[in-house]
């Protein structure tokens, strides 16, 4: 592999991007998407994985658990673990809510004194967390009716929202928009550059030269990668200062996962450009392969855990889901490299990037 050839193509691509004004696209489009959708999207999602910690083991506590188990709104599990272990399950995104029944629950109910039930809610999705809290209140009130007690006086919910205590929609939507724009912008730019050469016939300069396919692709993708990598930092400052988002995680994790994700986006555009020869078709196909999955299967508007059957499988096939999990962790949770799931998803992003590059290299044939 000849570095001087790659450097020459790299400089040529930057000059072409500047002359065609496409050099502003990697920055203008992402900023517009983040600002417009960040302020405009207000969505409500449901689906609850509830963990119950029964410290009372009484008849009334078992009745309460039964009401959770027989409700279509909950996927209930009961475990004999500590409160700290239960909170760890929420941090690892394996549970959405923890309900803690105190040891004196039945005793206080029968004595007519107030009893407090602890409820910990993952508030990363504000509307959803409010709905989950309302569901729990409905179950508690139903229990109160069965035992003919005044629930508002004798049973009190001690509710706490985790990760997004203020229940702001921006903290649900904006991190997901980062995953969307870092997928759409590099993919479109890559698809445009290669399909443009096919459309204008300049691709034959490559076909008739001694430049290898790997050198050609590395030079092409490096130019776009360099430009779009700046968006990692631009978007970070935009969401922090414009939307007042918290950042509780590891910045290095945010940066390295974003770089890998951009490589995945370049792979998307590369595959599209190899298949199509028209710039218009390249744009349409790329938008269909990026925007729709970016909204529907990324976990931004609907939690992946609430999806069923084919939708659940499709969500796990698209790399945007893995990146968004890391993004929500870095901004809202803060597990960082201590989370084995984050490490796994980083590895999957690297795998997707390599897969797309080598598949594109395989199909990029010189046609004389």
Secondary structure, 3 states (H helix, E strand, C coil): CCHHHHHHHHHHHHHHHHHCCHHHHHHHHHHHHHHHHHHHCCCCCCCEEEEEEECCCCHHHHHHHHHHHCCCCEEEEECCCCHHHHHHHHHCCCCCEEEEECCCHHHHHHHCCCEEEEEEEECCCHHHHHHHHHHHHHHHHHHHHHCCCCHHHHEEEEEEEECCCCCCCHHHHHHHHHHHHHHHHHHHHHHHHHHHHHHHCCHHHHHCCCCCHHHHHHHHHHHHHHHHHHHHHHHHHHHHHCCCCCCCCCHHHHHHHHHHHHHHHHHHHHHHHHHCCCHHHHHHHHHHHHHHHHHHCCCCCCCHHHCCHHHHHHHHHCCHHHHHHHHHHHHHHCCHHHCHHHHHHHHHHHHHHHHHHHHHHHHCCCCC
